Amino acid sequence: MRHTEFWARMERNLGEAYAHVWADSFVIGTLDHRTPSEALAAGVSPKEVWRAVWEVRELPDSER
């Protein structure tokens, strides 16, 4: 997964404006207690970050 696909999924599930706000502020334990944005900046793969977001947001399997 590329960063563009990650952000497209975030925006589809959270809305265009809120996706970035949420990714900058919501800390996820499985990302070493970082926000999705921090994890991406630290080099964590977008696929791994998406898995963590998918899990914590309890999104449907179709979004996996």
For each residue, the residues with C-beta under 8 A, 3 or more apart:
1: 5 6 45 46 47 50
2: 5 6 46
3: 6 7 40 46
4: 7 8
5: 1 2 8 9 46
6: 1 2 3 9 10 40 46 47 49 50
7: 3 4 10 11 19
8: 4 5 11 12
9: 5 6 12 13 50 63
10: 6 7 13 14 19 20 22 23 36 53
11: 7 8 14 15 16 19
12: 8 9
13: 9 10 19 57 59 63
14: 10 11 18 19 22
15: 11 18 19
16: 11 19
17: 20 21
18: 14 15 21 22
19: 7 10 11 13 14 15 16 22 23
20: 10 17 23 24 37
21: 17 18 24 25
22: 10 14 18 19 25 26 36
23: 10 19 20 26 35 36 37 53
24: 20 21 35 37
25: 21 22 35
26: 22 23 35 36 56
27: 31 33 34 35
28: 31 33 34 35 36 39 52 53 56
29: 33
30: 52 55 56
31: 27 28 34 35 36 38 39 44 48 49 52
32: 39
33: 27 28 29
34: 27 28 31 38 39 42
35: 23 24 25 26 27 28 31 38 39
36: 10 22 23 26 28 31 39 40 49 52 53
37: 20 23 24 40 41
38: 31 34 35 41 42
39: 28 31 32 34 35 36 42 44 48 49 52
40: 3 6 36 37 43 44 46 49
41: 37 38
42: 34 38 39
43: 40
44: 31 39 40 48 49
45: 1 48 49
46: 1 2 3 5 6 40 49 50
47: 1 6 50 51
48: 31 39 44 45 51 52
49: 6 31 36 39 40 44 45 46 52 53
50: 1 6 9 46 47 53 54
51: 47 48 54 55 64
52: 28 30 31 36 39 48 49 55 56
53: 10 23 28 36 49 50 56 57 59
54: 50 51 57 59 63 64
55: 30 51 52 58
56: 26 28 30 52 53
57: 13 53 54
58: 55
59: 13 53 54 63 64
60: 63
61: 64
62:
63: 9 13 54 59 60
64: 51 54 59 61
